[in-house]
């Protein structure tokens, strides 16, 4: 009752080992997606002990720091039961096959390519971030950090009527993607000031400092990065208080207070998959690797700042 799965077995080391199939309907995995930010911290053993429980993936096997079977972006075909033949998304680690109860599987919307559906969990995170930011129509919105989640947030924000969205990143290669998504692009030294909404996704101290600098008076900075064990110093002197700035945390594990009474995690994930019905988002798939080759390639994929979503083919 096992299937080959990717395990993080030590700092910077991954192996294919047997993983439990679980219980429920059998799903044959077609693709899975690597979420670089979180998976890099897991592979490096940098999940803080205080977060070992909260940061467990939904169907994680093993315990931090090692060995651990981690991941949450699997797309596969159901092999039996009421969903037989359907393509589904599941918050499951990198594994060739698995079993889950039908209610935890989210059928892909008609027409959504399974190759793009690996972005589902990251789009769910982006949707939650946009909610937490309270961004609205007509706002000047800056996203500091043009990684995968930052660009997905930018893609959603650009759909707000009249919104002026700017992606800020030091890598020139992010510019064409931002432009294609309907956003402006700036380097950090040319970042626009007096922004109504600032969203930070760069997972760096410099990025969060810049986010505070470019926020307008009484604006909020939504901190969407997870820094693991790193301690971040912030410039909370100077004009921080007189400008009445706010720092708002965002984490996909919890629904925003204003929506928790009506939304469920399942509904949010279903909506995220619907929002992937945009061929432009294929640009966010930065590479693909066969599952059999993944252990050797995994550390380099996670270390490469050019990685957005790296797709695994089974």
N, C-alpha and C positions, 0 to 999 in steps of 0.2 A: 504493500500500500504506500509506495513511495514513487517519486519521479525525480530526475536530475534537476538540481537547483543550484543557484549561485550562493555561496556562503563567504562572508568576510571572516577570515580565520586569524588575522593578526594585523598589526599596523601596516597598511599598504599591500596586504596579501589577500587574494581571493581564490577560491577553489570551487569546482563543481563536486557536490556531495549529494547524497539522497536527501530529499525533503518530503515531509509528510504530505499525502494527497489531501487529507481532510475528509469532511463528510458533506454529502449533498450531491448535486448534479456534476457530472464529469465535464470538464472544459479542457479542450486541447488548445494550448497557447499558440497564437500566431505571431504576436509581437509584444514586446514590453518596452517601456521607456525609462531611461535613466534620468533621475532628477539630481543634477550635479551638486547643488549646494548641500542638501541634506545627506546624500549618499557619500559625499566626500568626507563629511564629519564622521559618519559611521565607519567608513573604511579606515580613517586615521585614529579611531578610538577616542574621539573628542566629544562624545555625548556626555554632558555633566552627570555625575551620579545622582544629583537631585532631580534630573529629568528622565531617568531610566524608565520610569513607569509611564509618564505622560508622552514620551516620544516613541513609544512602541508603535510600529506600523500595525494596521488592523489584523493582518494574518501573519505577523512576524513569528519566526521560530528561533529559539535560542535567546540569549540574554546579552546585554552590553557588558563589557566591551566586545568580547569575542567568545566563541564563534556565534555569528548571528546571520540569519537569512532575512534580508531586508529588501524593500521595494514596495511600490504601490501604484503601478501603472501597467496592468496586464490587459491585453485584448485577445480574445480567443473565440472558438466556436464550441457551442454546447453540443455534447455528444448523445444526450439522452433526456428523457422526461419532457415536460411541457414546453421547454424552450429548445428542444432538439433542432439543430441546424441554424439557430440564431447566433449572430455575432454579438458579443457582450463585452462590457468593460468591467473590470474587477480591481479592487484595491489589494492586489496580491503581489508578492515578491516575484523575482525573476526565476521562473520554474517552468518546465516543459508541459506540465499538465497539473490540474488541481481539481478538487471538489469543493463546492460551496453551496449553501442553501439558495434556492431560487430568488428569495427576496433580497439577497446581497448582490445579485448580478444585475447590471443595468444594460438592457438591450441598446445597441447603437441606433440612433435615429436613421431613418431611411435615407440612403444616399451618402452617409458619412463613411469615408474610406477607413478601413481598420488601420491602415498605415498612419493616418493622422489622428486617430482616436487615442493613441498613446499619450497625447497631450491632455487627456481628460482631467487627471488629478491636478496638473498645474493650472489648467483653466479654472478649475473649481477654486483653487487658492487665489487666483487673480480676481475672480468674482467676489470672493469674500473680502479681499483687500479693498476693492473699489467701494463696496458697501461700507467698510469701516472708515474710509476716508471721507465719506459724505460728499464726494464730488458731484457737481450738478451741471446742468446745461449752462453754457456761457462761461464757465470758469476757466481761469488760466491754471493749467495742471502740469506740474513737472514731475517726471519719474526719474529719480537719481539711481542709475544702474540699469544698463540695457542687456541684462541676462534674460533667460527664458521667462521667468515670472514677470520681470519688469516690462518686457515687450508684450506679454499677454495683457497685463494691466493697461498698457498704452493702447493696445488694439481696442479694448473695451471702452476706455475713456474717450477715444477718438470718435466713437459712435454717439456720444452725448451731443445734442444739438448745440452748435455754436461754441463748443469747447475748443480751447487753444492748448494743444498737448505738446509738450517738449520732452524728448528722451535725452538724458544727459549721461554720457559715457566717454571714457578716454579712448576707446577702441574705434578707429575709423570704420572698421568692418560692420559696425552696428548701424551706420548711417543709412545705407540703402534699404535695410529692413524697416527702420523707423519711417522712412519716407514712404515706402510701399504701404505701410499701415495707416498713413494719413497724418503723421506726426512730424514736427520739426526735430532736428537733431543738433545738439551742441556739445562741445567739449566742456569739461568742468570749468575751465578758465573763462569760458564765454557763456556760462549759464545765465538765463534771464532772472531778474530779481522780481520782487513784489508779486509772488505767485499766490493764488487763492488756496490752492491745495498742493502739497508736496508729499510724494510717496517715495520712501527710501527702500531700495531693494538690492543695494550693492554689497551688503554684508561687510562693510568696511567702516572704520572710524572716520576716515576722510569723507566718505560719502554722506554719513549722517551729519557731520559738521557742515558740509556744503548745504544739505537739505535745510538746516536751521538758518543758514545765512540767506537763502533765497526766498524763504517764506515771507509773505506780506504780514503787516500788522494784524494781530489777532487770528492768524491762520494756524492750521494744524499740520503737523508733520506725522504721517502715518509710518511707523517703523514696521516694515514687513520682513526684514532680514532676521535670520536666526544666527546668532554669533557663537553658539556652542559654549565652550569654556572661556572664550576670549573676553577680557574686560575692556570695555569701551569708555574712553574719557570724552566728556562733552563740554563745550564752552557755554556753561549756564550762567556765566557772569555777564558783564557788558549790558547789552540791550535785551537780553532774553526775557527778563521779567517786565521791563517797561513796554516791550512790544506785545506782551501777553500771548506769547507763543504756547502751543500745546504739542506734546508728543503723545501719540495714540498708538498703542500696540495692536497688532493684527496677527492672528494665528488661526489656521484653518480648522484646528480641532474643535473650535467653538463657534457657533453661529452668532452674529451680532445681536445684541440685546433687542433691538427693535424688530428683528425678524424671527427670533427664536420661537415665538408663540405660534407662528404659521408655517415656517419652513422646517424641513427635516434635512439631515445630511443626504439622504437618498434623493430628495427633490432637488437639492442644490447640485448634486453630481449630474443628475439628468439634464438640468438646465445648462450646465457647463458643456456637456456633450453637444447639445443643440447649438451652442455658441461657436462650436468648432466648424460649423458649416460655412467655411470661408477658405477658398483655395490659397489665399495669400499666406495663410498660416503654415503651409508646407515649408516655407523658408525657415521656419524655426526648428526643423529637423536638420541637425548639423552633421549627421553621419549615421552609419548603420554597420553593425557587426553581427556575425553569426554567433548564436549562443555558444557553440562549441569553442569558439575563439575568445570568449568573453573574459575568462580569468586572467589571461596574459594582457589583454588590452584595457581592462577595467581601470587600473591605477592611472594610466596615461590619459584616458578619457576624462577622468575626474579632475586631473591636474591641469588640463588644457583650458585656459580662459576662453578659448574660441568655442568651447562646447556649449550648445544651447540644450536641445533635447537630442540625446543619442539613442537611436532605436536599435533594439535587439530583435533579430529575425530567428525564428525557431523552425 
